[in-house]
Amino acid sequence: MYLWFFTIVPVIMVIHFVSLRKIKRKAMLFANYEALEHIFGKKILSKNYPLLLLRVLTLVFLVFALTGTIIIYEGAGGVADYALAIDASASMLAQDYSPNRVEAAKDAALNFVDTLPAETKAGVISFAGASFVKQELTLDLAEVKRAISSVEIELSGGTAIGEAIVSSANMLIGSGKDMIIVLLTDGQNNVGIGVDEALEYTTGFGIVIHTIGIGTEEGGTVANTTFVSGLDSATLEHIAEQTGGNFYMAETEEELLRAYEDIAVSTTRQLSFDLSTYMMLIAVALFLTELILVNSKYRTIP
């Protein structure tokens, strides 16, 4: 919303040129400055373009400072902490995996935890129509495995992917390491906050989200019902792309295991650098520069 302040730029320009006209009319009451300019061969009443530029740049850098400007880039990461978000909606009972999707997902997540180094912290979240914290971030990976094993189908209807992202991010914030969310789902976001809103929240923290789509895009039947769950792979790919992560399509148990294995050995992370303080310092420096110039070189003759 602070970007709306950029609309002040043309206002500053209009005020600048209107003020110049008034100053010139006022100066002409006391002397023929046009004649003096002809004699000296230079402008006595400057249009002060440098001052206008300084004022505009001061506003620009001030706005960027207020908006919290951040550079996001990919680089080599160090030891990371993980939040494992596992879909626990009713569609995860589909039997295109053995014995069903949720059990296959839990087995793959358990194998993933076994590959993590001892200094890694991990937490577990399950989600359906809401998100549920099964294990807060901890160094005790045995507790993490117990939390994964305890994941069961939740009664709340729907698939709240956006809320799962926000809950996972809240779990990771302040960890002091690279922060990674591994999001596994077989559905599409249909309750709670929107995915883009959730991504906007996580972007400022430099959190990487790897997404795993379990099942097929056509979907699979759930237990003995005629209900077919469908996978929104486009949204999962969008989530990964926006955060510097990878999207994995796991249509078999082998592909599911390989997805977790690839995440475990991934060496690139999304890193961030906050420019807000530097933008504010530049704005202050420009303001002081203008203040000095307007009282010296570009001072209006009284």
N, C-alpha and C positions, 0 to 999 in steps of 0.2 A: 504493500500500500504506500510505502514511502516513495516509491518511484513516481507517484503522481506529482511530487514536488518538482519534477523536471518541467512541468508546465509553467513554472515561474520564470524559466530562462527567457522566453520571449518577452515577458513582462519587464524583466530587468533591462533588456535591450531597448524597449520602447521608452522606459523611464530615462535611460541614459541619453538618448538622442533628444528627447523633449527637454531635458535639463540643459543640454548644450545650447539649444536655441534660446532659452531664457537667459542663460549666462551671457550669451553674445549680445542680446538686446540690452541687458543691464550694463555691459561694458561699453557699449556704443554711446551711452549717456555721458560718459566721462572723457572719451578720447576716440579718435578716428583710427581704430586698430587696423583697418584695411590699408590705410596709408602707411602705417608703421610696418606692416607686414611687407609692403612693396619696397620700402626703404631697406629693411634688414634682410629681405629675401628669404624669409622663413615665416612659418605660422606662429603667431603669438598665442592665439587661442586654439589649443590642440583639441582634436576630437577625442583624445584619450582612449584610443582603441586598446592599448595595453591594459588600462584599468578595467575596461569592459571585459576583456578576456580573463583577467584575474578574478573578477567577480563571478563570471559564469563558471570558471573552473572550481572556485571555492564551493559554489553550490553543488556542482556535480560530485566532487569528492565527499562533501558532507552527506549527500543523499546516499552514496554508495556505502559510507560508514554506517549510517543508520539502518540500511537494509541488511547489514551483516554479510558483506561480500566474502565469498569463500571460493578458492580455487580447488577443484576436485581433479585428481589425476591418479593414474595407476602407477604403482611402483612395487619394488620388492618389499614384502612384509616380514615382520619377525614372528614371534610366538603370538598366537591368537587365542581369544576366548570365543566360545561358541554358544549360541542359543539354538536348540533343536526344536523346531515347531512342527508338530505332527498332526495331520488332519485326523479328527476322531468323529467325523460326522457319520451318519448312518450308511452313506454310500460306500464307506470304507469296508463294509461287510461283503462287497462284491467278491465273487469267488473265482475271478479270473487269475488269482494268485492262490497259492496253497498255504494255509487253508482259506485265507482271505487277504484282502489288501492290508488291513491294519496290522495283522500278525507278521506279514512279510516286511512291512515298513519298520516294525519294531525290531525284527531280527537284523535288518540291514543297519539300523541305527546303533544297535548293540555292537555290531562288528566295527562300526566307525569309531565308537568310543574306545574300543580296545587299541586302536591305532594312534590315539592321542598321546603326546608326551606328558610326563608326570606334572609339569608346571602349568598345564592347560586347565583353565576353568571352563565348566560347561553347565548349562541349565536346560530344563525341559519344559516345553509348553505344549498342551494339546488344545485343539480348537474345533468348534463346530459352529453353533450360532453365537457363541461367545468364546473367549480364550480362557484357559485354566492353567495356572502355574503349578506344575507338578514338582519342580525342583528349582530353587533359586540357584544362581551362579555359585559354583563350589569347586574346590580342588579335589574333593572326594569323588573320584570317578565311579567308585562302587555305588555311591548313593545315586549318581546320575543313571547308572544302569538299572537300579531298582526302580527309579522313577519312570524310565522308558518302559520297563516291563509292566508297570501299573497302569499304563494308558489303556483306557477302555472307551467304547463308543459312548458319546455324550448324548443326553436326551434332548438338549436344546437344538431345534431345527435350524438348518441353513449352514452356510460355510462362510465364516467371518475372516477372510484372509487379511483384510486391512487391519482389523483389531489384533490378529495374531502378530503382524509385523510390528505394530506399536508396542505390544506387550513384550515382545522379544527385544526390541530396542531398549525399552526401559530397564530390562534385566541387564543389558550389557553396558549401558552408559556408566562411565566412571571406572571401567575395568582397568584402564591404564595400558591396555594392549590393543592390538588390532581386533576389531569386533566383527564377527561373522554370524549371520543367521542362515541356517539351513532349513528351508521351508519345503515341506512335503505335503502335497494335496492331490486329490483326484477330482476336484470340483471347480467351481467358480465363485467369486465373491458375490454373494447375494443378500447379505445382511451386514449391519454395522457401517463403519466409516468406509469411504472409498479407497481404492488402492492408491491412486495418485495423491490423495490427502495424506495417507500413511507414509508414502515415499517422501513427500515434502518434509515431513517430520524427521525422518531418519537421515536425510541427505546432509544436514548440518553436522552430523556426528561422524560422517565418513564410514558408515556401516555398510559392509558388503552383504548382499543377499544372494545366496545360491538357491535356485528353485528346482525342485524335482517333481515332475508330473508322473504320477503312478497310474497305470491303466492305459487305456487307449482313448483317442479322441471320440471314437464311436460310443464308448462307454461299456459298462458291463452290468448285468442284472444283479440285483441285491437279494441274496438268500433265495427264497422260493417265491418272491414277488415278481411283478412285471415291471417294476421301477428300474429305469436305466439311468445311471449317472454319467454325465459327460464332462470331459476335461477341457478347461479353457487354457490351452497351451499358449495362445497369443498374449494373455495377461501375464502368465508366468515368465515368458520370454521378455516381456516389457519390464517386469520387476528386476530381473537379473541384469538386463542391459542398462537400466537407469542407475544401478548401484555398483557396477563393475564386477558383477558376479557372472555365473554361468547357469544356463538352463539345461536340464537333463530330462530327456524323455525316456522313461523306464517302462517299457511294455512287457518286460519279463523280469523274473527275480534276479537273473544274472546281470541285466542292465541296471537294476536298482542297486545291486552291490557295487558295480563298477562306478556308478555315479558318486556314491559315498567315498569310494577309494580315491577317485579323482579329486574330490574336494579336500581330502586329507593331505594330499601331496601338493596342492596348489600353492605356488609361491608368490603370486601377484595379489596385491591388495589395493583397494581404493583408499587413497590417502587424501587428506584435506589440509588446506592452509588458510587460516582466517586472516583476511586483509583489513578487517574493520579498523583496528587500531592504527595501522599505517595510513589508511584513507583519512582518518580523523586528523592525524599529525600533518598530512599534506594540506588539508583544508585550513588548518590553523596557520601553517607557514605561508600559504597564499594570502590569507586574510591580513597577516602582519606585514607582508610585502606590499600589499595594496595600501595599507595604512601609512607606511613609510613614504611611498611614492606620492600619495595624494597630499601629503604635507611637505613635500620637497619638490621634486622635479615636475610633477603634474599638478602643483597647487594652482588653483584659480586665482588670478590677480584680483585683489579686492577693489 
